[in-house]
Amino acid sequence: MVENLLAPEPTLLPDEPEVRDALAAVTGDDAARLSAVAKVVQQHPESSLAWAELANLAAVAGDDLNAYAYSRIGYHRGLDALRKNGWGGVRQVPWRHEPNRGVLLAFYALARSAAKISEQGEPARLVKLLEDSDSAAIAAIEAALKEQGYPLLTAADAA
């Protein structure tokens, strides 16, 4: 693959070790995990990663409306973080940079939940945003979510 030397530098978000550590410590059944992650969100409301995890747990519970609301907040927090770090809508947001994963997970969760509530056009727009951010992101996200037993966006949902 030939590197485009004229392309803007990718956006690399700062790390959130306290959020990652708090989420990694969450255990229990789905209800206990949902409650524990909600506390992480209360402690770190700016974190797309925390909001995306809350959206994923709501999706597991079949709570499509709250999954949508949580992922919508994570999406907006993610856009805020990206813009604060120089992203203007055209720079890559690589999945390989772990601190970027929360934003990409929130984008994915919003696409999935928007499809679940039958929002027209939004899932496809978000899939395009993910592909533009990092062409490998969707496959990496789906592998991670599948491993955790979280629901995935179907091809029909993304259309």
ZAZAPA-279378 format. One record per residue (C-alpha): residue number from 1; x, y, z; residue in three letters. Coordinates in nm, 4 decimals, decimal comma. Layout:
residues N
+-------+----------+----------+----------+-------+
: nutor :        x :        y :        z : tilum :
+-------+----------+----------+----------+-------+
:   NUM :        X :        Y :        Z :   ALA :
...
+-------+----------+----------+----------+-------+
END
This chain:
residues 159
+-------+----------+----------+----------+-------+
: nutor :        x :        y :        z : tilum :
+-------+----------+----------+----------+-------+
:     1 :   0,0000 :   0,0000 :   0,0000 :   MET :
:     2 :   0,1326 :   0,3424 :  -0,0953 :   VAL :
:     3 :   0,1187 :   0,6064 :   0,1761 :   GLU :
:     4 :  -0,0338 :   0,9398 :   0,0790 :   ASN :
:     5 :   0,2240 :   1,1896 :   0,2019 :   LEU :
:     6 :  -0,0160 :   1,4797 :   0,1449 :   LEU :
:     7 :  -0,2885 :   1,3346 :   0,3656 :   ALA :
:     8 :  -0,3429 :   1,5111 :   0,6965 :   PRO :
:     9 :  -0,2001 :   1,3498 :   1,0067 :   GLU :
:    10 :  -0,4463 :   1,1141 :   1,1776 :   PRO :
:    11 :  -0,6280 :   1,2291 :   1,4876 :   THR :
:    12 :  -0,4940 :   1,0605 :   1,7990 :   LEU :
:    13 :  -0,6991 :   1,1185 :   2,1106 :   LEU :
:    14 :  -0,5456 :   1,1298 :   2,4586 :   PRO :
:    15 :  -0,5644 :   0,8175 :   2,6713 :   ASP :
:    16 :  -0,8288 :   0,7627 :   2,9388 :   GLU :
:    17 :  -0,6590 :   0,5058 :   3,1641 :   PRO :
:    18 :  -0,8918 :   0,5762 :   3,4570 :   GLU :
:    19 :  -1,1970 :   0,5028 :   3,2389 :   VAL :
:    20 :  -1,0450 :   0,1900 :   3,0876 :   ARG :
:    21 :  -0,9440 :   0,0642 :   3,4349 :   ASP :
:    22 :  -1,2889 :   0,1366 :   3,5805 :   ALA :
:    23 :  -1,4614 :  -0,0432 :   3,2921 :   LEU :
:    24 :  -1,2226 :  -0,3382 :   3,3145 :   ALA :
:    25 :  -1,3139 :  -0,3778 :   3,6828 :   ALA :
:    26 :  -1,6874 :  -0,4097 :   3,6076 :   VAL :
:    27 :  -1,8186 :  -0,7584 :   3,6807 :   THR :
:    28 :  -2,1434 :  -0,9361 :   3,7558 :   GLY :
:    29 :  -2,4572 :  -1,0143 :   3,5661 :   ASP :
:    30 :  -2,5933 :  -0,7802 :   3,2978 :   ASP :
:    31 :  -2,7951 :  -0,5700 :   3,5446 :   ALA :
:    32 :  -2,4997 :  -0,5290 :   3,7826 :   ALA :
:    33 :  -2,2704 :  -0,4409 :   3,4938 :   ARG :
:    34 :  -2,5206 :  -0,1838 :   3,3628 :   LEU :
:    35 :  -2,5385 :  -0,0205 :   3,7054 :   SER :
:    36 :  -2,1593 :  -0,0218 :   3,7480 :   ALA :
:    37 :  -2,1000 :   0,1262 :   3,4018 :   VAL :
:    38 :  -2,3605 :   0,3948 :   3,4720 :   ALA :
:    39 :  -2,1474 :   0,4947 :   3,7717 :   LYS :
:    40 :  -1,8392 :   0,5121 :   3,5496 :   VAL :
:    41 :  -2,0331 :   0,7405 :   3,3139 :   VAL :
:    42 :  -2,1323 :   0,9617 :   3,6080 :   GLN :
:    43 :  -1,7656 :   0,9908 :   3,7064 :   GLN :
:    44 :  -1,6468 :   1,0460 :   3,3467 :   HIS :
:    45 :  -1,9373 :   1,1979 :   3,1492 :   PRO :
:    46 :  -1,6999 :   1,3236 :   2,8777 :   GLU :
:    47 :  -1,5875 :   0,9705 :   2,7897 :   SER :
:    48 :  -1,7220 :   0,8238 :   2,4652 :   SER :
:    49 :  -1,5842 :   0,4878 :   2,5734 :   LEU :
:    50 :  -1,7979 :   0,4849 :   2,8891 :   ALA :
:    51 :  -2,1103 :   0,5950 :   2,6995 :   TRP :
:    52 :  -2,0497 :   0,3330 :   2,4276 :   ALA :
:    53 :  -2,0192 :   0,0604 :   2,6905 :   GLU :
:    54 :  -2,3423 :   0,1761 :   2,8532 :   LEU :
:    55 :  -2,5116 :   0,1689 :   2,5104 :   ALA :
:    56 :  -2,3830 :  -0,1833 :   2,4467 :   ASN :
:    57 :  -2,5189 :  -0,3084 :   2,7777 :   LEU :
:    58 :  -2,8560 :  -0,1446 :   2,7122 :   ALA :
:    59 :  -2,8602 :  -0,3142 :   2,3708 :   ALA :
:    60 :  -2,7910 :  -0,6516 :   2,5328 :   VAL :
:    61 :  -3,0874 :  -0,5865 :   2,7637 :   ALA :
:    62 :  -3,3065 :  -0,5093 :   2,4602 :   GLY :
:    63 :  -3,3526 :  -0,1485 :   2,5746 :   ASP :
:    64 :  -3,3253 :   0,0030 :   2,2278 :   ASP :
:    65 :  -3,4359 :   0,3521 :   2,3223 :   LEU :
:    66 :  -3,1816 :   0,3918 :   2,6032 :   ASN :
:    67 :  -2,9132 :   0,2291 :   2,3871 :   ALA :
:    68 :  -2,9878 :   0,4981 :   2,1293 :   TYR :
:    69 :  -2,9780 :   0,7784 :   2,3865 :   ALA :
:    70 :  -2,6522 :   0,6577 :   2,5426 :   TYR :
:    71 :  -2,4839 :   0,6092 :   2,2064 :   SER :
:    72 :  -2,6062 :   0,9502 :   2,0845 :   ARG :
:    73 :  -2,4392 :   1,1132 :   2,3851 :   ILE :
:    74 :  -2,1219 :   0,9094 :   2,3246 :   GLY :
:    75 :  -2,1254 :   1,0179 :   1,9619 :   TYR :
:    76 :  -2,1497 :   1,3871 :   2,0531 :   HIS :
:    77 :  -1,8843 :   1,3557 :   2,3242 :   ARG :
:    78 :  -1,6671 :   1,1839 :   2,0645 :   GLY :
:    79 :  -1,7133 :   1,4614 :   1,8104 :   LEU :
:    80 :  -1,6235 :   1,7134 :   2,0817 :   ASP :
:    81 :  -1,3055 :   1,5214 :   2,1661 :   ALA :
:    82 :  -1,2082 :   1,4835 :   1,8014 :   LEU :
:    83 :  -1,2572 :   1,8532 :   1,7294 :   ARG :
:    84 :  -1,0652 :   1,9493 :   2,0430 :   LYS :
:    85 :  -0,7763 :   1,7403 :   1,9080 :   ASN :
:    86 :  -0,7655 :   1,8939 :   1,5606 :   GLY :
:    87 :  -1,0079 :   1,6763 :   1,3647 :   TRP :
:    88 :  -1,2064 :   1,8705 :   1,1096 :   GLY :
:    89 :  -1,4091 :   1,5867 :   0,9645 :   GLY :
:    90 :  -1,1509 :   1,4658 :   0,7145 :   VAL :
:    91 :  -0,8647 :   1,3251 :   0,9188 :   ARG :
:    92 :  -0,8286 :   0,9551 :   0,9890 :   GLN :
:    93 :  -0,9220 :   0,8289 :   1,3360 :   VAL :
:    94 :  -0,7303 :   0,5001 :   1,3489 :   PRO :
:    95 :  -0,8666 :   0,2093 :   1,5526 :   TRP :
:    96 :  -0,5103 :   0,0904 :   1,6208 :   ARG :
:    97 :  -0,4662 :   0,3915 :   1,8520 :   HIS :
:    98 :  -0,6486 :   0,2565 :   2,1585 :   GLU :
:    99 :  -0,7711 :   0,5947 :   2,2921 :   PRO :
:   100 :  -0,9634 :   0,6423 :   1,9634 :   ASN :
:   101 :  -1,1653 :   0,3268 :   2,0199 :   ARG :
:   102 :  -1,4246 :   0,4852 :   2,2477 :   GLY :
:   103 :  -1,5264 :   0,7331 :   1,9797 :   VAL :
:   104 :  -1,5385 :   0,4668 :   1,7097 :   LEU :
:   105 :  -1,7349 :   0,2339 :   1,9377 :   LEU :
:   106 :  -1,9831 :   0,5141 :   2,0078 :   ALA :
:   107 :  -2,0249 :   0,5769 :   1,6341 :   PHE :
:   108 :  -2,0889 :   0,2060 :   1,5804 :   TYR :
:   109 :  -2,3298 :   0,1807 :   1,8759 :   ALA :
:   110 :  -2,5258 :   0,4765 :   1,7394 :   LEU :
:   111 :  -2,5486 :   0,3173 :   1,3945 :   ALA :
:   112 :  -2,6761 :  -0,0060 :   1,5505 :   ARG :
:   113 :  -2,9257 :   0,1617 :   1,7831 :   SER :
:   114 :  -3,0482 :   0,4050 :   1,5169 :   ALA :
:   115 :  -3,1285 :   0,1044 :   1,2991 :   ALA :
:   116 :  -3,3109 :  -0,0604 :   1,5901 :   LYS :
:   117 :  -3,5429 :   0,2375 :   1,6308 :   ILE :
:   118 :  -3,5890 :   0,2602 :   1,2509 :   SER :
:   119 :  -3,4162 :   0,5938 :   1,2057 :   GLU :
:   120 :  -3,3830 :   0,6389 :   0,8304 :   GLN :
:   121 :  -3,0448 :   0,7279 :   0,6815 :   GLY :
:   122 :  -2,8560 :   0,7569 :   1,0097 :   GLU :
:   123 :  -2,7113 :   0,4031 :   1,0174 :   PRO :
:   124 :  -2,5689 :   0,4351 :   0,6641 :   ALA :
:   125 :  -2,4265 :   0,7801 :   0,7417 :   ARG :
:   126 :  -2,2533 :   0,6442 :   1,0509 :   LEU :
:   127 :  -2,1154 :   0,3432 :   0,8661 :   VAL :
:   128 :  -1,9679 :   0,5867 :   0,6125 :   LYS :
:   129 :  -1,8232 :   0,7954 :   0,8971 :   LEU :
:   130 :  -1,6620 :   0,4837 :   1,0430 :   LEU :
:   131 :  -1,5238 :   0,3772 :   0,7049 :   GLU :
:   132 :  -1,3859 :   0,7265 :   0,6453 :   ASP :
:   133 :  -1,2319 :   0,7291 :   0,9931 :   SER :
:   134 :  -1,0579 :   0,3935 :   0,9483 :   ASP :
:   135 :  -1,1417 :   0,1386 :   0,6805 :   SER :
:   136 :  -1,0545 :  -0,1428 :   0,9220 :   ALA :
:   137 :  -1,2600 :  -0,0077 :   1,2137 :   ALA :
:   138 :  -1,5899 :  -0,1868 :   1,1519 :   ILE :
:   139 :  -1,4309 :  -0,5312 :   1,1269 :   ALA :
:   140 :  -1,2224 :  -0,4645 :   1,4393 :   ALA :
:   141 :  -1,5225 :  -0,3315 :   1,6318 :   ILE :
:   142 :  -1,7390 :  -0,6260 :   1,5337 :   GLU :
:   143 :  -1,4693 :  -0,8733 :   1,6358 :   ALA :
:   144 :  -1,4398 :  -0,7044 :   1,9763 :   ALA :
:   145 :  -1,8168 :  -0,6829 :   2,0278 :   LEU :
:   146 :  -1,8732 :  -1,0410 :   1,9181 :   LYS :
:   147 :  -1,6111 :  -1,1586 :   2,1672 :   GLU :
:   148 :  -1,8008 :  -0,9751 :   2,4430 :   GLN :
:   149 :  -2,1385 :  -1,1089 :   2,3328 :   GLY :
:   150 :  -2,2735 :  -0,7689 :   2,2270 :   TYR :
:   151 :  -2,5136 :  -0,7305 :   1,9343 :   PRO :
:   152 :  -2,3818 :  -0,6331 :   1,5933 :   LEU :
:   153 :  -2,5087 :  -0,4084 :   1,3188 :   LEU :
:   154 :  -2,6477 :  -0,6185 :   1,0348 :   THR :
:   155 :  -2,5853 :  -0,5445 :   0,6695 :   ALA :
:   156 :  -2,9564 :  -0,4727 :   0,6249 :   ALA :
:   157 :  -2,9434 :  -0,2244 :   0,9154 :   ASP :
:   158 :  -2,6535 :  -0,0380 :   0,7574 :   ALA :
:   159 :  -2,8249 :   0,0040 :   0,4209 :   ALA :
+-------+----------+----------+----------+-------+
END
